[in-house]
């Protein structure tokens, strides 16, 4: 058995050797209804971020991000997603090998929160889905594991939701990305995992054949948008992998404050 002293003597640890390993993730992009932006933000960070996800067993990490008018102005997509909606993004990492365990807890927990009046009716899910891990990507010189990405104070995250072409899969997207120099410090791609049929009905099921790419940027991702992220999105389409349903930058929320809410 390899000792911890030996394993952690190097910064770059192969995924197979990591004791804590990302297996799946929850991507939930939501729009509060007009007039409820501040109440939604406070409810989410003071209750639901924790009660809905973080206190569950096998939750590795969570993070919250926001898109102001500046970030939304850069969005593009050829799919049917409303590019003006989805101001808030929450991401949660789930331990490898325990997605079903986590999901069973989460469905029961959220249904209980509904029953006790602790949910928030004045908001709409724009895209809420589970994705299974396909691949991790590092910038040259970076040894950052994706497991730590939500715990580091990155400048922001970029999300690509790809409507895959017929016959294409998340594995194909992962292989394409592996052969490219990618923007950001660390990134992950994933394939969708169906929602549990007993999930609350306010979360719409997504029947599309989609894949996800998330890129964590040291600096504000808007600074690299035109030079790096837009060309990457176009290259995905030109390679015949599918259409970009959404390409969107987000910046971190500031917990305990109403920062950014006046610019949604």
Secondary structure, DSSP 8 states (H G I E B T S, - for coil): ---HHHHTTSS---GGG-SS-EEEEEEEEEEE-TT-HHHHHHHIIIIIIIIIIITSTTEEEEEEEE--HHHHTT-B-SSS--TT---EEEEEEEETT-HHHHHHHHHHHHHHHHHTT-S-SSEEEEEEEEEEEEEEEE-TT----GGGGGGS--SEEEEEEEEE-TT--HHHHHHHHHTS--SSSEEEEEEEE---TTS-TTS----S-EEEEEEEESS-GGGGIIIIIHHHHHHHHHTTSEEEEEEEEEEE--TTS-TTGGG-
